[in-house]
Amino acid sequence: MATPHLTVVRAIDASLNFTPTTDEEKGVVCYSPTMISSSGMWQGVSPLEFSLPIFIVQISIIVVVTRILVILLKPFRQPRVIAEIIAGVILGPSVMGRTKQWADGVFPRRSLLTLETVAHLGLLYFLFLVGVQMDIAIIRQCGRRAIVIAGAGMALPFLIGTGTSFIFQDQISINVHQFPCLLFMGLSLSVTAFPVLARILAEIKLANSDLGRMAMSSGVVNDICAWVLLALTLTVCETHQSVLASLWVLLSGMAFVSFNFFVIRPLMRKANRRVPDGESITDFQVCVILTGVMTAGAITDTIGLHSVFGAFVYGLAIPNNGPLAVALVEKLEDFVTGLLLPLFFATSGLRTNTTTVTSPTAVALLVLVFVLASIGKIVGTTIMAAFYNMPFREGLSLGFLMNTRGVVDIIVLNIGRDKEVLDDQSFAIMVLASVAMTALVIPVVTSVHRQSRRLVGYKRRNLEISKPDAEIRLLACVHGPRNVPSMISLIDLANPTKRSPIFVYAVHLIELTNRASSMLVVHNTTTPNATRHGRHMSISSSPNLFSAFENYEQRAGGVSIQPLTTISPYSTMHEDVCLLAEDKHAALIVLPFHKQQTVDGGLETINPAIRQLNEKILSSAPCSVAVLVNRGLSATGTRPGTGHNAALLFFGGPDDREAVAFAARMVENPTVSLKIIRFLRPEDQQAGSSPNEPNSPGTITTVAGESYPGRNLDENCLKEFRARNQGNNFVGYTEKLVNNAEEVVSAIRYMESMHQLYIVGRGYKNAPGSPLTAGLQEWSEYPELGPIGDVLVMSDFTKTVSVLVVQQYVTERASAGAAATAASSQERQPSQQKQGYTTASNADPSTSVRTETHVGVPAAFGISR
């Protein structure tokens, strides 16, 4: 079978970096219609000579090389777009394309037309998704400051880019003597890539900061303005020979935009209202909308605008808060952003041929133009930031962030090359300069912007050292709507009142991925309006997630709730949570368990990454942490006339004392009945002086023999708790004498059905728990819950018991004197360990042992033997 020939026209040759030399190459040859798929290698023909097999091979190579580069660049926290462009450069004529066998066998010129067509189709649908998820009302919500900063960040580099390009037009060989091309050059130097910017801010943990919110707001304004200017630039560049034709293009474009917003958008709203609650749109509707994307692209291309502009405007016409948008994102996003969009960036890299860079003077001047324009963006942004009283470091960091390049920048460069505004040399230099500038953003910003953590006065890092009537700050983390009722029930159990208020930071934890919607989530959740009202404007999250918190705040007294959102990869999300706890001076972080209750009462895993997140927070939190295993806690509290029967299992140690501190607030709630069960070994306790009257107020418990470190602290904690709740008939106390872990489990099984909530300390390395839980630790399935918490969530236990596992933030205690009384408080000095603090899992308590006798056990407490 004959080798397929290439269909070549001189214009196509130019777009593919191909200059015809021979007579055969200068001719026009037709494709053979039978050369699409191979008849098999056993026929003696290479499959790579056919369009479909070679296209599949090219996609596979691009995806594999891109993923490898993403992994290699991950330690440097570089955005994915850099890996995708570098992959194209490596696979193209600059590196591997220098080998004739590679260039002719894997990426031959005849195949690039198909590859670029599919890549531009992916770009079409990507920008459609960006339009779907972008709300134009964001511009009004950003405020005047963001609009002014974005305008300054575009105007100055635009003027510098056009001016310097005009001055050096002869040296850099760019056709910039006409106004349309000057406009185009200025646009390519002034844009900011919002999706890449959002990813960078999340990566360096600035998305929730004031700097991050300003960068997000300014970035989205810049992005929308860039699309408008691109449309105007294309209008002028396409019709530079006729002013009348240019006017018709402009009027046609305005008519297209008006048709989408005044005809298409009302139709889409009507379609949204017709979708029943809880149901999705039909496949027919999806097909009609997706066909409309290609139709819109074809219309704008026919008008004289680029097809991507039509897809973007068509996406804006679809309401982003209805089932239409949700269904479209779910069906398209993974395929488009994961497979098709990388093809576009890779083809841009394939077009980047460094061998065409032959003039050192042109290179130096073009780099100078790029650098001057970038400096202009930094200076313009910094000046406007200073005008609005932003610190110099934050203004400078904002200027570098606004220099982030990405989708729009690469689109502008590709269009400029197609319109012959840029030659091959200029295109290659501009692409590489954009990659270098984006790669510099993260290291420069992290070095310039040193965020000062306001830790002055952050003393109350756990509940035990807080006064019972003092305000506590609680960080309640939720992953979705199912976590909200149980969190509200737990907060309500803590009995917030005006005398002992609770300030709750309700934090919605969202995983940040490479998907476009995640980029927009970052902006939507950091706009001033979103933060103030606690509304999550992204279609990928529940719109009513925080409404339950807001309703509870309105009807409950003594509680204030501030909704927040953290968007980060699960691998680094613990850093965001810990930084937020430090910034808000939280005393307790409450985390939902990584499993949730099913209909039959069992537990199913939500996401394995959530478990790793909980473990990291437990090991690095700057305050106490509690993990809530919800199995009906919210349901119990919603039934009228019912209360909560809670039990606290006390083995001793800092974690158990922290659990007692939390329970001390619960017992003030009239709907809570609490029982403390203390587990002791027989050798840890001797009989009191009144064995016949164990409930007598005169009962004396004597601690004798070898004890464990911190035993006196446990005794003081329980003594103070009992004294404060003397006469409270809803509070009970009992002691269980056990010899080993088996007896502990048997005792817990006996009482498991008596209570709806169990409160336990994690006790991972508590000395008192070691003899009684040694066997349990070896077979623990959930180490993050500790040995006792793990037992309580075992599948063979009751399915209606909720568990709260508490871990105390432990500090080294400085002795206040040898004659310190039990009621005196000891000063706590923070340990100079990793990150300036220790946790219960790595604390090294004092090894001193003291024997202590305490008197006055209230009559409401009994001692069982």
ZAMARGU-4260 file (C-alpha; in steps of 0.2 Angstrom, whole numbers, plus 5000, padded with zeros to 4 digits):
<rodrens>
0) 5000/5000/5000 | 5007/5017/4996 | 5012/5029/5009 | 5000/5043/5012 | 5004/5060/5006
5) 5002/5077/5014 | 4989/5090/5009 | 4999/5106/5009 | 4994/5124/5006 | 5007/5137/5009
10) 4996/5145/5023 | 4996/5128/5032 | 5015/5126/5030 | 5017/5143/5039 | 5006/5138/5054
15) 5016/5121/5056 | 5033/5129/5055 | 5036/5121/5038 | 5045/5130/5024 | 5043/5120/5007
20) 5059/5118/4998 | 5057/5104/4985 | 5045/5105/4970 | 5035/5090/4978 | 5033/5099/4994
25) 5027/5115/4985 | 5014/5105/4977 | 4996/5102/4983 | 4993/5084/4987 | 4976/5076/4992
30) 4973/5065/5006 | 4968/5047/5002 | 4951/5043/5010 | 4957/5025/5015 | 4972/5031/5025
35) 4962/5035/5041 | 4964/5018/5050 | 4977/5004/5048 | 4974/4987/5041 | 4986/4980/5053
40) 5005/4978/5054 | 5004/4960/5047 | 5000/4968/5030 | 5017/4975/5030 | 5012/4993/5033
45) 5017/5004/5048 | 5001/5010/5058 | 5010/5027/5061 | 5007/5030/5043 | 4988/5032/5046
50) 4980/5047/5054 | 4970/5038/5068 | 4984/5027/5075 | 4997/5041/5075 | 4984/5053/5083
55) 4981/5040/5097 | 5000/5038/5100 | 5003/5057/5100 | 4989/5059/5113 | 4996/5045/5124
60) 5014/5052/5123 | 5008/5070/5127 | 4998/5064/5142 | 5012/5053/5149 | 5026/5066/5147
65) 5014/5080/5155 | 5010/5069/5170 | 5029/5065/5172 | 5033/5083/5172 | 5019/5087/5184
70) 5026/5075/5196 | 5044/5082/5194 | 5038/5100/5196 | 5027/5096/5211 | 5041/5099/5224
75) 5043/5116/5217 | 5024/5119/5218 | 5023/5125/5200 | 5006/5126/5191 | 5001/5112/5179
80) 5001/5124/5164 | 5020/5125/5165 | 5022/5106/5164 | 5010/5105/5149 | 5020/5119/5139
85) 5037/5112/5143 | 5030/5095/5138 | 5026/5102/5121 | 5043/5110/5119 | 5052/5094/5123
90) 5042/5084/5111 | 5043/5097/5098 | 5057/5103/5086 | 5067/5111/5100 | 5072/5095/5108
95) 5066/5078/5102 | 5061/5085/5086 | 5079/5087/5081 | 5080/5069/5078 | 5073/5065/5061
100) 5066/5048/5066 | 5056/5056/5080 | 5050/5071/5069 | 5045/5060/5054 | 5039/5045/5064
105) 5029/5052/5079 | 5025/5070/5075 | 5026/5072/5056 | 5020/5088/5048 | 5005/5079/5040
110) 4998/5074/5058 | 4999/5091/5066 | 4984/5098/5058 | 4973/5085/5066 | 4981/5087/5082
115) 4979/5106/5082 | 4961/5104/5077 | 4956/5093/5091 | 4966/5104/5103 | 4957/5119/5098
120) 4940/5110/5100 | 4946/5106/5118 | 4950/5124/5120 | 4933/5129/5114 | 4924/5118/5127
125) 4936/5123/5141 | 4932/5142/5138 | 4913/5137/5137 | 4915/5129/5155 | 4924/5144/5161
130) 4910/5155/5155 | 4897/5143/5163 | 4905/5144/5180 | 4909/5163/5180 | 4896/5175/5186
135) 4897/5193/5179 | 4890/5200/5195 | 4907/5196/5202 | 4913/5213/5195 | 4901/5222/5205
140) 4905/5212/5221 | 4924/5215/5219 | 4922/5233/5224 | 4930/5248/5217 | 4948/5244/5224
145) 4949/5228/5215 | 4943/5236/5198 | 4956/5251/5200 | 4970/5239/5204 | 4966/5228/5190
150) 4964/5243/5178 | 4981/5250/5183 | 4989/5232/5181 | 4983/5232/5163 | 4985/5250/5157
155) 5003/5252/5161 | 5010/5236/5154 | 4999/5239/5139 | 5006/5256/5136 | 5024/5250/5139
160) 5022/5235/5127 | 5014/5245/5113 | 5027/5259/5115 | 5043/5248/5116 | 5036/5237/5102
165) 5034/5252/5090 | 5051/5259/5095 | 5060/5242/5091 | 5049/5236/5077 | 5064/5235/5065
170) 5075/5226/5076 | 5063/5213/5082 | 5055/5210/5065 | 5037/5211/5071 | 5024/5219/5060
175) 5019/5232/5073 | 5018/5248/5062 | 4999/5247/5061 | 4988/5251/5075 | 4979/5234/5076
180) 4995/5225/5079 | 5001/5237/5092 | 4985/5234/5101 | 4988/5215/5100 | 5005/5216/5106
185) 5000/5227/5121 | 4986/5214/5125 | 4998/5199/5125 | 5009/5208/5138 | 4995/5214/5150
190) 4984/5199/5153 | 4983/5189/5169 | 4978/5170/5169 | 4965/5169/5183 | 4964/5150/5184
195) 4982/5148/5186 | 4982/5163/5198 | 4969/5154/5209 | 4980/5138/5209 | 4995/5147/5214
200) 4987/5156/5229 | 4980/5140/5235 | 4997/5132/5234 | 5006/5145/5244 | 4991/5146/5257
205) 4986/5164/5253 | 4969/5161/5246 | 4960/5166/5262 | 4972/5180/5266 | 4968/5198/5262
210) 4981/5198/5249 | 4974/5182/5241 | 4956/5190/5241 | 4962/5206/5232 | 4972/5196/5220
215) 4957/5185/5216 | 4946/5200/5213 | 4958/5209/5203 | 4962/5193/5193 | 4944/5190/5188
220) 4942/5208/5183 | 4958/5207/5172 | 4952/5191/5164 | 4935/5197/5159 | 4943/5214/5152
225) 4956/5203/5143 | 4942/5194/5133 | 4933/5210/5129 | 4950/5218/5122 | 4954/5202/5113
230) 4937/5203/5104 | 4941/5221/5099 | 4958/5217/5094 | 4952/5203/5083 | 4939/5215/5076
235) 4953/5227/5070 | 4966/5214/5065 | 4955/5204/5054 | 4949/5220/5044 | 4963/5231/5043
240) 4960/5235/5025 | 4943/5241/5027 | 4936/5253/5040 | 4918/5248/5035 | 4921/5230/5037
245) 4929/5233/5054 | 4913/5242/5059 | 4902/5227/5053 | 4913/5215/5063 | 4911/5226/5079
250) 4892/5227/5076 | 4890/5209/5073 | 4899/5205/5088 | 4889/5216/5099 | 4873/5208/5091
255) 4880/5191/5095 | 4883/5196/5113 | 4866/5204/5115 | 4857/5188/5107 | 4865/5177/5120
260) 4861/5188/5135 | 4843/5193/5130 | 4837/5177/5121 | 4848/5162/5126 | 4850/5167/5144
265) 4831/5168/5147 | 4828/5152/5139 | 4841/5143/5150 | 4833/5151/5165 | 4817/5144/5160
270) 4825/5127/5157 | 4832/5127/5174 | 4815/5130/5182 | 4808/5116/5173 | 4820/5103/5180
275) 4812/5095/5195 | 4821/5096/5212 | 4833/5083/5215 | 4834/5078/5196 | 4846/5082/5182
280) 4843/5088/5165 | 4840/5075/5151 | 4854/5069/5139 | 4844/5078/5125 | 4846/5094/5133
285) 4864/5091/5136 | 4867/5087/5117 | 4857/5103/5112 | 4868/5114/5123 | 4884/5106/5118
290) 4879/5108/5100 | 4876/5126/5103 | 4894/5128/5109 | 4901/5123/5092 | 4887/5134/5083
295) 4892/5149/5094 | 4910/5146/5089 | 4906/5144/5071 | 4896/5160/5071 | 4910/5171/5079
300) 4923/5163/5067 | 4912/5168/5053 | 4909/5186/5059 | 4928/5188/5060 | 4931/5185/5079
305) 4939/5170/5086 | 4928/5154/5089 | 4934/5154/5107 | 4925/5171/5110 | 4909/5164/5105
310) 4910/5148/5116 | 4915/5160/5131 | 4900/5171/5128 | 4888/5157/5126 | 4894/5150/5142
315) 4891/5166/5151 | 4873/5165/5145 | 4870/5149/5155 | 4865/5153/5174 | 4879/5146/5185
320) 4867/5142/5200 | 4856/5129/5192 | 4855/5111/5187 | 4860/5115/5169 | 4877/5121/5174
325) 4880/5107/5187 | 4876/5094/5174 | 4887/5102/5161 | 4902/5103/5172 | 4900/5085/5179
330) 4899/5078/5161 | 4913/5089/5153 | 4925/5095/5165 | 4936/5080/5168 | 4937/5075/5150
335) 4940/5093/5144 | 4953/5098/5157 | 4961/5082/5159 | 4964/5077/5141 | 4959/5090/5128
340) 4966/5106/5136 | 4983/5098/5138 | 4983/5095/5120 | 4982/5114/5117 | 4996/5118/5128
345) 5006/5104/5121 | 5003/5110/5103 | 5009/5128/5108 | 5025/5119/5114 | 5026/5110/5098
350) 5025/5127/5089 | 5039/5134/5099 | 5055/5131/5089 | 5070/5137/5097 | 5080/5134/5082
355) 5072/5149/5074 | 5080/5160/5087 | 5095/5166/5077 | 5096/5185/5080 | 5104/5189/5097
360) 5099/5207/5095 | 5080/5203/5092 | 5080/5191/5107 | 5088/5204/5119 | 5076/5217/5113
365) 5060/5206/5114 | 5065/5200/5131 | 5067/5218/5136 | 5050/5222/5130 | 5043/5208/5140
370) 5053/5213/5156 | 5048/5231/5155 | 5030/5227/5152 | 5030/5215/5167 | 5039/5228/5178
375) 5025/5240/5172 | 5012/5229/5179 | 5021/5227/5195 | 5024/5245/5197 | 5006/5250/5192
380) 4998/5237/5204 | 5010/5242/5219 | 5006/5261/5217 | 4987/5258/5217 | 4989/5246/5232
385) 4999/5259/5241 | 4985/5271/5237 | 4973/5260/5246 | 4984/5259/5261 | 4991/5241/5258
390) 5008/5237/5265 | 5022/5238/5253 | 5026/5220/5253 | 5009/5215/5250 | 5007/5227/5235
395) 5024/5221/5228 | 5018/5203/5230 | 5001/5207/5222 | 5011/5215/5207 | 5020/5198/5204
400) 5004/5188/5206 | 4996/5199/5193 | 5010/5194/5181 | 5004/5176/5181 | 5002/5169/5163
405) 4992/5155/5157 | 4977/5151/5146 | 4973/5168/5139 | 4991/5173/5137 | 4994/5157/5126
410) 4978/5160/5116 | 4984/5177/5112 | 5001/5172/5107 | 4994/5158/5096 | 4981/5169/5088
415) 4995/5182/5085 | 5006/5169/5076 | 4991/5164/5065 | 4988/5182/5061 | 5007/5184/5057
420) 5008/5197/5070 | 5022/5186/5078 | 5035/5177/5068 | 5042/5160/5074 | 5056/5168/5083
425) 5045/5180/5092 | 5032/5167/5096 | 5045/5155/5104 | 5053/5169/5114 | 5036/5175/5121
430) 5030/5158/5126 | 5047/5154/5135 | 5046/5171/5143 | 5028/5168/5149 | 5033/5151/5156
435) 5048/5159/5165 | 5038/5173/5172 | 5024/5161/5179 | 5038/5150/5186 | 5045/5164/5196
440) 5029/5170/5204 | 5028/5157/5218 | 5046/5158/5224 | 5046/5177/5223 | 5030/5180/5232
445) 5034/5167/5246 | 5051/5177/5249 | 5043/5194/5247 | 5027/5192/5257 | 5031/5186/5274
450) 5014/5184/5282 | 5016/5189/5301 | 5006/5177/5311 | 4997/5187/5325 | 5000/5175/5339
455) 5002/5188/5353 | 4990/5184/5366 | 4987/5166/5359 | 4988/5158/5376 | 4972/5148/5378
460) 4976/5134/5366 | 4966/5121/5375 | 4950/5120/5386 | 4958/5114/5402 | 4967/5131/5405
465) 4951/5141/5400 | 4939/5147/5413 | 4922/5139/5413 | 4913/5155/5409 | 4926/5162/5397
470) 4923/5163/5378 | 4930/5149/5368 | 4934/5149/5350 | 4930/5133/5341 | 4935/5129/5323
475) 4921/5117/5316 | 4927/5109/5300 | 4914/5101/5288 | 4916/5093/5271 | 4898/5093/5265
480) 4880/5096/5271 | 4880/5079/5280 | 4892/5085/5293 | 4883/5101/5297 | 4868/5094/5308
485) 4880/5084/5319 | 4892/5099/5321 | 4877/5110/5326 | 4871/5097/5339 | 4889/5096/5347
490) 4890/5115/5348 | 4873/5116/5356 | 4878/5102/5368 | 4892/5113/5374 | 4879/5125/5380
495) 4883/5142/5373 | 4876/5156/5383 | 4879/5175/5386 | 4889/5170/5401 | 4900/5157/5393
500) 4899/5162/5374 | 4906/5151/5360 | 4913/5159/5344 | 4912/5146/5330 | 4922/5147/5314
505) 4912/5136/5302 | 4925/5130/5289 | 4920/5122/5273 | 4935/5111/5267 | 4935/5109/5248
510) 4948/5099/5239 | 4957/5109/5226 | 4961/5100/5210 | 4967/5105/5193 | 4949/5107/5187
515) 4942/5124/5181 | 4928/5124/5194 | 4940/5123/5208 | 4949/5138/5202 | 4933/5148/5202
520) 4928/5141/5219 | 4943/5150/5226 | 4938/5166/5219 | 4919/5165/5223 | 4923/5160/5241
525) 4935/5175/5244 | 4925/5189/5237 | 4919/5201/5251 | 4901/5197/5248 | 4904/5178/5250
530) 4914/5180/5266 | 4902/5192/5274 | 4886/5182/5271 | 4894/5165/5271 | 4887/5160/5255
535) 4896/5148/5243 | 4893/5154/5226 | 4901/5140/5217 | 4890/5127/5208 | 4902/5113/5214
540) 4897/5116/5232 | 4880/5115/5242 | 4872/5133/5241 | 4864/5130/5258 | 4879/5123/5267
545) 4880/5137/5279 | 4862/5142/5280 | 4859/5129/5294 | 4873/5138/5304 | 4866/5155/5301
550) 4848/5149/5307 | 4856/5141/5323 | 4865/5157/5326 | 4849/5167/5325 | 4839/5156/5337
555) 4853/5152/5349 | 4860/5163/5362 | 4878/5165/5366 | 4885/5159/5350 | 4892/5168/5335
560) 4896/5160/5319 | 4908/5165/5305 | 4907/5155/5289 | 4924/5152/5281 | 4930/5141/5266
565) 4947/5133/5264 | 4952/5127/5246 | 4967/5116/5245 | 4974/5099/5240 | 4971/5086/5254
570) 4989/5083/5255 | 4992/5101/5261 | 4975/5106/5268 | 4981/5102/5286 | 4992/5117/5284
575) 4977/5129/5280 | 4967/5122/5295 | 4982/5125/5307 | 4986/5142/5300 | 4968/5147/5302
580) 4967/5140/5320 | 4982/5151/5324 | 4975/5166/5315 | 4958/5165/5324 | 4966/5160/5341
585) 4955/5144/5342 | 4955/5133/5357 | 4948/5118/5349 | 4947/5111/5331 | 4932/5099/5328
590) 4935/5087/5314 | 4922/5075/5306 | 4927/5057/5305 | 4931/5050/5288 | 4917/5038/5288
595) 4898/5042/5289 | 4883/5032/5294 | 4874/5023/5281 | 4855/5019/5280 | 4858/5002/5289
600) 4868/5010/5303 | 4885/5005/5297 | 4899/5016/5292 | 4906/5020/5275 | 4921/5029/5269
605) 4918/5046/5262 | 4936/5049/5255 | 4952/5040/5261 | 4961/5057/5260 | 4950/5064/5274
610) 4957/5051/5286 | 4975/5056/5281 | 4970/5074/5283 | 4963/5071/5301 | 4979/5062/5306
615) 4990/5077/5300 | 4979/5089/5309 | 4981/5079/5325 | 5000/5079/5324 | 5002/5097/5320
620) 4988/5107/5327 | 4992/5122/5337 | 4977/5119/5349 | 4967/5105/5355 | 4958/5094/5342
625) 4942/5083/5343 | 4936/5070/5330 | 4917/5067/5330 | 4910/5051/5324 | 4892/5054/5321
630) 4880/5040/5322 | 4863/5048/5326 | 4869/5063/5337 | 4859/5076/5327 | 4844/5065/5326
635) 4843/5063/5344 | 4844/5081/5348 | 4830/5085/5335 | 4816/5074/5344 | 4805/5085/5355
640) 4806/5081/5373 | 4822/5071/5372 | 4839/5074/5380 | 4856/5067/5377 | 4863/5054/5388
645) 4882/5056/5387 | 4896/5046/5395 | 4914/5051/5398 | 4927/5037/5399 | 4941/5043/5410
650) 4958/5033/5410 | 4969/5048/5415 | 4981/5059/5406 | 4980/5076/5397 | 4968/5070/5383
655) 4956/5064/5396 | 4957/5080/5406 | 4953/5090/5390 | 4938/5079/5388 | 4932/5083/5406
660) 4935/5101/5402 | 4923/5100/5387 | 4911/5090/5397 | 4911/5103/5411 | 4902/5115/5398
665) 4890/5101/5393 | 4883/5098/5410 | 4877/5116/5411 | 4865/5111/5397 | 4848/5106/5405
670) 4845/5093/5391 | 4862/5084/5395 | 4864/5069/5407 | 4882/5065/5410 | 4891/5050/5418
675) 4909/5049/5421 | 4916/5032/5422 | 4934/5031/5428 | 4944/5015/5425 | 4958/5011/5437
680) 4969/4996/5441 | 4966/4988/5459 | 4984/4993/5463 | 4981/5011/5459 | 4968/5013/5472
685) 4965/5008/5490 | 4948/5007/5499 | 4942/5022/5508 | 4938/5024/5526 | 4920/5022/5524
690) 4917/5006/5514 | 4900/5004/5520 | 4894/5021/5514 | 4902/5023/5497 | 4890/5037/5492
695) 4894/5047/5508 | 4901/5064/5506 | 4914/5059/5519 | 4921/5045/5508 | 4940/5047/5506
700) 4949/5040/5491 | 4968/5037/5495 | 4980/5036/5481 | 4994/5024/5487 | 5008/5013/5479
705) 5016/5016/5463 | 5006/5029/5452 | 5009/5036/5435 | 5015/5053/5430 | 5002/5067/5431
710) 4991/5057/5443 | 4989/5072/5454 | 4983/5083/5439 | 4970/5070/5436 | 4964/5070/5454
715) 4964/5089/5454 | 4954/5089/5438 | 4941/5077/5444 | 4940/5085/5461 | 4936/5102/5454
720) 4923/5095/5442 | 4914/5086/5456 | 4915/5101/5467 | 4908/5112/5454 | 4893/5100/5450
725) 4889/5095/5468 | 4870/5093/5469 | 4867/5091/5450 | 4857/5075/5449 | 4860/5074/5430
730) 4879/5071/5433 | 4885/5054/5439 | 4902/5047/5444 | 4908/5029/5445 | 4925/5020/5446
735) 4928/5003/5437 | 4942/4992/5444 | 4949/4982/5429 | 4965/4972/5427 | 4968/4972/5408
740) 4961/4977/5391 | 4949/4963/5390 | 4940/4969/5406 | 4940/4986/5399 | 4931/4981/5383
745) 4919/4970/5393 | 4914/4985/5404 | 4911/4996/5389 | 4901/4983/5380 | 4890/4982/5396
750) 4886/5000/5396 | 4886/5004/5377 | 4867/5005/5375 | 4864/5016/5390 | 4871/5032/5381
755) 4870/5041/5364 | 4887/5050/5365 | 4903/5044/5372 | 4917/5056/5376 | 4935/5049/5377
760) 4952/5056/5377 | 4963/5050/5362 | 4976/5044/5375 | 4988/5039/5362 | 5004/5038/5373
765) 4996/5042/5390 | 5005/5033/5404 | 4989/5028/5414 | 4981/5020/5399 | 4996/5010/5394
770) 4993/4995/5405 | 4974/4994/5402 | 4975/4997/5383 | 4991/4990/5378 | 4983/4975/5369
775) 4970/4987/5361 | 4984/4998/5353 | 4991/4984/5344 | 4975/4979/5335 | 4969/4997/5333
780) 4960/5000/5316 | 4959/5019/5318 | 4974/5025/5327 | 4968/5043/5325 | 4954/5039/5338
785) 4965/5031/5351 | 4963/5013/5358 | 4946/5017/5367 | 4939/5027/5353 | 4943/5013/5341
790) 4934/5001/5351 | 4918/5012/5352 | 4917/5013/5333 | 4920/4994/5330 | 4907/4987/5318
795) 4901/4974/5332 | 4896/4988/5344 | 4880/4997/5344 | 4876/5007/5328 | 4868/5022/5337
800) 4882/5028/5348 | 4891/5044/5343 | 4909/5046/5349 | 4919/5062/5352 | 4938/5059/5353
805) 4948/5073/5361 | 4966/5077/5360 | 4973/5091/5371 | 4986/5103/5366 | 5000/5100/5379
810) 5013/5112/5385 | 5026/5110/5397 | 5021/5115/5415 | 5033/5126/5425 | 5032/5123/5443
815) 5024/5137/5453 | 5032/5131/5469 | 5033/5117/5481 | 5018/5122/5492 | 5006/5125/5477
820) 4988/5120/5481 | 4977/5110/5471 | 4966/5125/5466 | 4981/5135/5460 | 4984/5136/5442
825) 5001/5132/5435 | 5010/5143/5421 | 5012/5134/5405 | 5027/5138/5394 | 5026/5133/5375
830) 5038/5119/5370 | 5051/5124/5358 | 5048/5109/5347 | 5043/5108/5329 | 5032/5122/5324
835) 5033/5129/5342 | 5022/5117/5350 | 5019/5099/5355 | 5003/5088/5355 | 4998/5074/5367
840) 5006/5062/5355 | 5023/5069/5357 | 5023/5077/5374 | 5035/5071/5388 | 5026/5074/5404
845) 5035/5076/5421 | 5040/5059/5429 | 5038/5065/5447 | 5026/5055/5457 | 5016/5061/5472
850) 5004/5053/5484 | 4989/5064/5487 | 4973/5062/5498 | 4957/5071/5493 | 4941/5073/5504
855) 4923/5078/5500 | 4916/5068/5487 | 4898/5074/5483 | 4884/5063/5487 | 4878/5063/5469
860) 4894/5053/5465 | 4895/5034/5468 | 4909/5022/5468 | 4906/5005/5461 | 4918/4991/5464
</rodrens>
